[in-house]
Amino acid sequence: MGEVVTEVELGERLRPLRAAGRRIAFANGHFDLLHVGHLRYLQAARREADLLVVAINDDDSVARLKGAGRPVVPAAERAELLAGLAAVDFVVVFAGDSPGPLLARLRPEVHCKGSDYGTPERVPEYEIVRAYGGRTALVGDPKDHATSDLIARVRALP
């Protein structure tokens, strides 16, 4: 089972693991209403390295990016759910709309994003990762699942 940690704790926890030669994959997202697409993305991200760190947007960021009524599930609960997945080693909640500063600070070997980006170069944080010598990998199945679609289906129920 994974652990929910702060950004400071995460840096401290990763230092000895990295010194021991463990490679770190980093995945990020909102993860509001966990669905099978999220699971497949995280399982594929975990296969890219020895450890998987999942960074989730805080509630303010999700509300700005997704609109009124979001997130449906608060950050602390989203983090706890993700930490319970076998593929996940650490979960951290970050402030802001981009994980760029966290990526630059942690410098994971692999930044994993969903297949919907098409090419690694289209990932917004690509240049940050490339600048420190990391790799951006597109992982997971085709983007056939979306939280927004799930919410719409539930709202349409009689």
Sequence and secondary structure as in RCSB ss.txt:
>XXXX:A:sequence
MGEVVTEVELGERLRPLRAAGRRIAFANGHFDLLHVGHLRYLQAARREADLLVVAINDDDSVARLKGAGRPVVPA
AERAELLAGLAAVDFVVVFAGDSPGPLLARLRPEVHCKGSDYGTPERVPEYEIVRAYGGRTALVGDPKDHATSDL
IARVRALP
>XXXX:A:secstr
  EE  HHHHHHHHHHHHHTT  EEEEEE   S  HHHHHHHHHHHTTSSEEEEEEE HHHHHHHH TT  SS H
HHHHHHHHTSTT SEEEEE SS SHHHHHHH  SEEEEEGGGSSGGGSTTHHHHHHTT EEEEESS S   HHHH
HHHHHT  
